[in-house]
Amino acid sequence: MTRARQALSLVISVAICLGAAGIGFLLTAPSLGTWYPTLVKPGWNPPNWVFGPVWTFLYVSMAVAAWLVWRWSQELPVRVPLRLFSVQLALNVAWSGIFFYLHHIGVAVAEVLLLWSFILATTVAFRRVSRAAALLMVPYLAWVSFAAYLNFTVWRLNR
């Protein structure tokens, strides 16, 4: 595989993940100044400015992880790991719609648990192809673990 093709595929992977981030942001943004500030949140809720940089880092890490797996496509079966990745990415976007756009906090708790399961499955599947790819998914899994607990706590405080 040529360096140009590898570079192009990395750019495409980053564009796909940042595109998902952009869709998630479009679903989130209308509630940030209106509905979200009205929710009761725990004292350990991060300040709003933390979420943008953290998610940007995570989306880029996810993109690089998927790219590392894709690079092995000539030698190893990568269809299942990349399909798992696609499902978790779609679930990631869906969570933003459920929580921020639809304001269904309880449904978002169930959805984030499903998302977490797919992130874990993706990480395990990536590990079979590339250890580096799996390691790049670990911060994302950790953050979504935290986000799931935060989502649950916000739901409990506001029902």
N, C-alpha and C positions, 0 to 999 in steps of 0.2 A: 504494500500500500504506500503510495507516495506521501511525502510530507504535506503537499498541498491538499490532498484528499483528507488526511488526518486533521489538518488545521480547519478545513471547511466543515468537517463533521463535528469538530468541537464547537465551532461558531454556531452551527445549527442546534446542537444540544443545549448550549447556553440560551439561544434565542427561544427555544421551546419552553425551557424552564422559566425564563424571565417573562415570556408571554403568559404562562400560567399565573405567575405572580401578578402581572398586570391585570388579568381578568379578576383575580381575587381582590386586588385593590379597588377595582371598579365596583365590585359588590360590597366592599367594606366602607369606602370613603363617605358615602352619604350618611352613614350612621355615626361617624366619628365625632361630629360636632353637635349631634342632636340626641339620638337615642342612647348611645354608649355612655356618655357622661352621666346619664340619669341612673345607671345601674349601681347597685351596692356592690363594691368590690373589696376583697380582703386587703389588709394593710401591706401584704407582701406582693401585691400586684405591681409589676414593673411600670415605670412611667411610659407614656405613649411613645416617646422618642426612641425607646429601646427596640421596639418591634421592627421598624424599617431596616436598620442595619443588620439585626440578627437574621431576619428573613432573607435579605439580600445575600448574605454570606451563605445561608443554608441552600438557597436556590442555586447559587453558583456551584456549591459543593455537590449537590445532587446532579447537576448537569455534567460536571467532570466525572462523577462516579458512573453515570450512564454511558458517557463517552468511553471511559476505560473498558467497560464491558463490551460495548459495541465493537471496539478495536479487535476483540478476539473472535469476531463473528466468522472469520474465514477458517478458524481452527477448532472452535468449541461451539456447542449449542447455546445460543444466547437468547433465543426467542422467548422462552418462559421468563427469564429474569427481566427482560425489557418489557414484556407485557405486564408483569407485576409492577414494574416501575411506572408504566403508563396509568395503571389503575390507581396507584397511590397518588400520583400527580393529579388525576381527575378528582379523587376524594379530597385532596388538599383544597382545590378550588371550591368544591361543593361545600366544604365546611364554612368557608367565608360567606357563601350565599345563605346557608342555613342559619348561621349565628347572626351575622351583621345585616344581611338584606331582609331575611324573613323574620328575624328576631325570635327564632325558636331555640331557646337556650338548651332546653332539655333534649330535644332531638339532636342538637349539635353535640351533646355529651355522647350519645350513642354513636353518632357518625364519627367522632374523633377516636373512639375506641376501635371502630372498624378501620379507620385510617392508620392508626398505630399498628394494628395487626398486619396490614399490607406493607407498611414500612419495614416491620420486622421480617416479613416473608421476603421482601425485596432484598434486604440486607443479607439474609442467609443465602438467597439465590445468587447475589452478586459475589459473595465470598467463594462460591464454587468456581467462579470465573476469575476474579481478581481480588486479592486481599486488600489492595489499596482502595478499590471501589467500595468494598464493604466498610472499611474504616472511615471513608468520607461520608457514609450514611449515618454513622454513630451520633454525631452532634445533632443531626436532624431527629433521630429517634429520641434522644435525650430531651430536646426542646419540645417535641410533641408530647412526651410524657409529662413534662411540666405544664404544657398548655392544656392537656386533658384534665389534669388536677385543677388548674385554674378555672377552666370551663365548668367543671363539676361544682366547684366552690361558688362561682358566680350564680350558677343555676340554683343552688341550695339557698343562697342569700336573697334571691329575688323571686322565689316562688310564693 
